[in-house]
Every structure is written in structure tokens, then in C-alpha cells.
Amino acid sequence: MNETASNLPLDSLYQEVILDHHRDPRNRGELPDATIQKEGFNPLCGDRVQLALKLSADAQTIEQVRYQGEGCSICMASASMMAESIEGISTQEALSQIQNFRNFLQGDEAAAKPEGDLESLAGVRKFPVRIKCAILPWTTLKQAIEEGASS
């Protein structure tokens, strides 16, 4: 029997979105004219993410983002979703999104639930050991923005 998205259990649908981003990553690759490059690494599991950002001339807008890396499907899917969600927004909006995403995954009930494909990572909350996998790209982005603002 072929199940459609409308009658799949929510966890299955979320898993499918994560697998889709892992198999068909968005914004993955090099960015030769990057303004900022930053690498994040989780020594506990081996996840590694390299971010490349091209900021606007006033360093207030993320014009382009690309990532590369290796790691589990949660980490790589999170990087893909993050890259898709931050391209074209201000660095301040990105910092706010980073903090909200971190708060949400760490169980803060006051944090806004992520929207779009990012919502699929909500299930990670059930597995505290995997939260670091999902957050690594976001932590790396935060460090990149903060370093870019200080240079």
C-alpha cells in the first residue's frame, strides 16, 4: 500500500523531510567570494560543518550561504535547512533565529516552534544526545556572524 504525505504519521513525515535534505542538500558547496568562512566540529561524534557566507557591503545582510561537511543525517539536514532559511535575511534576524532554534531544541516552552522544514527537527528534542548534531551548524553560523561583525 502506498502511503501519501497526508496519512503518514507525523514522525515518519519529519523523518522523510530530514532524509530529503540529507540526500538532496540545499546550498551545499563552495562559495569562492565568501566574506566569512567558519568551521564547526563536534569531537564527540565527528560532525564537521564548514560555512561560507557572503555578506552585504555593510555586513548587515547574508546575501549567500554555502556549507560543506560530513556527519550524521541530522547535522547535515540541519545545515541544509539553516542555509535555506537564512539566505537573504539580516545578520540580526539570523542571530535571533539561531537563539530561538537553540532554545526550542533545548526544551524552552516559550521559544517559537520552527517553521517550514525546520519543524521536522522538533523530534530531536526527544533525543538529547542528538541536539548537538542539529545545533552544530547554527552554532557555527553564530560564531561566523560574530567574527564578521568584529572585523
C-alpha positions as a Markdown table, in Angstrom:
| # | Residue | x | y | z |
|---|---|---|---|---|
| 1 | Met | 0.0 | 0.0 | 0.0 |
| 2 | Asn | 1.4 | 3.4 | -1.0 |
| 3 | Glu | 1.0 | 6.0 | 1.8 |
| 4 | Thr | 0.7 | 9.6 | 0.9 |
| 5 | Ala | 2.0 | 12.5 | 3.0 |
| 6 | Ser | -1.5 | 13.3 | 4.2 |
| 7 | Asn | -1.8 | 9.9 | 6.0 |
| 8 | Leu | 1.8 | 9.3 | 7.2 |
| 9 | Pro | 2.3 | 9.5 | 10.9 |
| 10 | Leu | 3.9 | 12.9 | 11.8 |
| 11 | Asp | 7.2 | 11.3 | 12.9 |
| 12 | Ser | 7.5 | 9.5 | 9.6 |
| 13 | Leu | 6.9 | 12.7 | 7.7 |
| 14 | Tyr | 9.5 | 14.5 | 9.7 |
| 15 | Gln | 12.0 | 11.7 | 9.1 |
| 16 | Glu | 11.3 | 12.0 | 5.4 |
| 17 | Val | 12.0 | 15.7 | 5.4 |
| 18 | Ile | 15.3 | 15.2 | 7.2 |
| 19 | Leu | 16.3 | 12.4 | 4.8 |
| 20 | Asp | 15.3 | 14.6 | 1.8 |
| 21 | His | 17.6 | 17.3 | 3.0 |
| 22 | His | 20.4 | 14.8 | 3.6 |
| 23 | Arg | 20.0 | 13.2 | 0.2 |
| 24 | Asp | 19.4 | 16.4 | -1.7 |
| 25 | Pro | 21.1 | 19.2 | 0.3 |
| 26 | Arg | 20.3 | 22.8 | -0.4 |
| 27 | Asn | 23.1 | 25.4 | -0.7 |
| 28 | Arg | 25.8 | 22.8 | -0.3 |
| 29 | Gly | 29.1 | 23.6 | -2.0 |
| 30 | Glu | 31.8 | 26.2 | -2.2 |
| 31 | Leu | 31.4 | 30.0 | -2.2 |
| 32 | Pro | 34.6 | 31.4 | -3.7 |
| 33 | Asp | 33.9 | 35.0 | -2.9 |
| 34 | Ala | 32.8 | 34.4 | 0.7 |
| 35 | Thr | 33.2 | 37.2 | 3.2 |
| 36 | Ile | 33.4 | 34.9 | 6.1 |
| 37 | Gln | 34.3 | 31.2 | 6.5 |
| 38 | Lys | 34.0 | 29.3 | 9.7 |
| 39 | Glu | 34.3 | 25.6 | 10.6 |
| 40 | Gly | 32.4 | 23.9 | 13.4 |
| 41 | Phe | 33.4 | 20.4 | 14.8 |
| 42 | Asn | 31.8 | 18.1 | 17.3 |
| 43 | Pro | 34.6 | 15.9 | 18.6 |
| 44 | Leu | 32.2 | 13.6 | 20.4 |
| 45 | Cys | 30.6 | 12.4 | 17.2 |
| 46 | Gly | 32.8 | 13.6 | 14.4 |
| 47 | Asp | 30.2 | 16.0 | 12.8 |
| 48 | Arg | 32.0 | 18.8 | 10.9 |
| 49 | Val | 30.5 | 21.8 | 9.1 |
| 50 | Gln | 32.3 | 24.5 | 7.1 |
| 51 | Leu | 30.2 | 27.6 | 6.4 |
| 52 | Ala | 30.9 | 30.2 | 3.9 |
| 53 | Leu | 28.9 | 33.5 | 4.0 |
| 54 | Lys | 28.8 | 36.4 | 1.6 |
| 55 | Leu | 27.6 | 39.4 | 3.5 |
| 56 | Ser | 26.4 | 42.7 | 2.0 |
| 57 | Ala | 28.8 | 45.6 | 1.8 |
| 58 | Asp | 27.6 | 46.9 | 5.1 |
| 59 | Ala | 27.8 | 43.4 | 6.6 |
| 60 | Gln | 24.2 | 43.6 | 7.7 |
| 61 | Thr | 22.7 | 41.1 | 5.3 |
| 62 | Ile | 23.5 | 37.5 | 4.5 |
| 63 | Glu | 23.5 | 37.5 | 0.7 |
| 64 | Gln | 24.6 | 34.0 | 0.1 |
| 65 | Val | 25.5 | 31.0 | 2.2 |
| 66 | Arg | 27.1 | 27.7 | 1.4 |
| 67 | Tyr | 28.1 | 24.8 | 3.6 |
| 68 | Gln | 30.2 | 21.7 | 3.3 |
| 69 | Gly | 30.8 | 19.0 | 5.8 |
| 70 | Glu | 30.4 | 15.5 | 6.9 |
| 71 | Gly | 28.3 | 14.0 | 9.7 |
| 72 | Cys | 25.1 | 12.3 | 10.6 |
| 73 | Ser | 21.9 | 12.9 | 8.6 |
| 74 | Ile | 20.5 | 15.2 | 11.4 |
| 75 | Cys | 23.6 | 17.5 | 11.3 |
| 76 | Met | 23.7 | 17.7 | 7.5 |
| 77 | Ala | 19.9 | 18.2 | 7.1 |
| 78 | Ser | 20.0 | 20.9 | 9.8 |
| 79 | Ala | 22.8 | 22.6 | 7.8 |
| 80 | Ser | 20.8 | 22.4 | 4.6 |
| 81 | Met | 17.7 | 23.8 | 6.3 |
| 82 | Met | 19.6 | 26.5 | 8.1 |
| 83 | Ala | 21.3 | 27.6 | 4.9 |
| 84 | Glu | 18.0 | 27.8 | 3.1 |
| 85 | Ser | 16.3 | 29.7 | 5.9 |
| 86 | Ile | 19.0 | 32.4 | 6.4 |
| 87 | Glu | 19.9 | 33.4 | 2.9 |
| 88 | Gly | 18.8 | 37.0 | 2.2 |
| 89 | Ile | 18.0 | 37.9 | 5.8 |
| 90 | Ser | 19.8 | 40.3 | 8.1 |
| 91 | Thr | 22.5 | 39.2 | 10.4 |
| 92 | Gln | 20.4 | 40.3 | 13.3 |
| 93 | Glu | 17.4 | 38.2 | 12.2 |
| 94 | Ala | 19.8 | 35.3 | 11.8 |
| 95 | Leu | 21.1 | 35.7 | 15.3 |
| 96 | Ser | 17.6 | 35.8 | 16.6 |
| 97 | Gln | 16.6 | 32.7 | 14.6 |
| 98 | Ile | 19.7 | 30.9 | 16.0 |
| 99 | Gln | 18.8 | 31.7 | 19.6 |
| 100 | Asn | 15.2 | 30.7 | 19.1 |
| 101 | Phe | 16.2 | 27.4 | 17.4 |
| 102 | Arg | 18.6 | 26.6 | 20.2 |
| 103 | Asn | 16.1 | 27.5 | 22.9 |
| 104 | Phe | 13.4 | 25.4 | 21.2 |
| 105 | Leu | 15.6 | 22.3 | 20.9 |
| 106 | Gln | 16.7 | 22.6 | 24.4 |
| 107 | Gly | 13.1 | 22.5 | 25.7 |
| 108 | Asp | 12.3 | 26.1 | 26.3 |
| 109 | Glu | 8.5 | 26.1 | 26.0 |
| 110 | Ala | 8.4 | 29.9 | 25.4 |
| 111 | Ala | 10.5 | 29.5 | 22.2 |
| 112 | Ala | 8.7 | 29.8 | 19.0 |
| 113 | Lys | 8.3 | 26.5 | 17.1 |
| 114 | Pro | 10.4 | 26.5 | 14.0 |
| 115 | Glu | 8.5 | 26.7 | 10.7 |
| 116 | Gly | 8.8 | 25.0 | 7.4 |
| 117 | Asp | 11.2 | 22.2 | 7.0 |
| 118 | Leu | 12.9 | 23.2 | 10.3 |
| 119 | Glu | 9.9 | 21.9 | 12.1 |
| 120 | Ser | 11.0 | 18.4 | 11.2 |
| 121 | Leu | 13.9 | 18.8 | 13.6 |
| 122 | Ala | 11.5 | 19.1 | 16.5 |
| 123 | Gly | 11.7 | 15.3 | 17.1 |
| 124 | Val | 15.4 | 15.7 | 18.0 |
| 125 | Arg | 14.2 | 17.1 | 21.4 |
| 126 | Lys | 13.3 | 13.5 | 22.3 |
| 127 | Phe | 17.0 | 12.5 | 22.0 |
| 128 | Pro | 19.2 | 14.9 | 24.0 |
| 129 | Val | 22.4 | 13.4 | 22.7 |
| 130 | Arg | 21.4 | 14.4 | 19.1 |
| 131 | Ile | 20.6 | 18.0 | 19.9 |
| 132 | Lys | 24.3 | 18.9 | 19.5 |
| 133 | Cys | 24.1 | 17.4 | 16.0 |
| 134 | Ala | 21.2 | 19.6 | 15.0 |
| 135 | Ile | 22.7 | 22.7 | 16.6 |
| 136 | Leu | 26.2 | 22.5 | 15.3 |
| 137 | Pro | 25.5 | 24.3 | 12.0 |
| 138 | Trp | 23.7 | 27.1 | 13.9 |
| 139 | Thr | 26.5 | 27.5 | 16.5 |
| 140 | Thr | 29.0 | 27.7 | 13.7 |
| 141 | Leu | 26.8 | 30.4 | 12.0 |
| 142 | Lys | 26.6 | 32.4 | 15.2 |
| 143 | Gln | 30.4 | 32.3 | 15.5 |
| 144 | Ala | 30.8 | 33.3 | 11.9 |
| 145 | Ile | 28.4 | 36.3 | 12.2 |
| 146 | Glu | 30.0 | 37.5 | 15.5 |
| 147 | Glu | 33.5 | 37.2 | 14.0 |
| 148 | Gly | 32.4 | 39.0 | 10.8 |
| 149 | Ala | 30.9 | 41.8 | 12.9 |
| 150 | Ser | 34.1 | 42.3 | 14.8 |
| 151 | Ser | 36.4 | 42.5 | 11.8 |
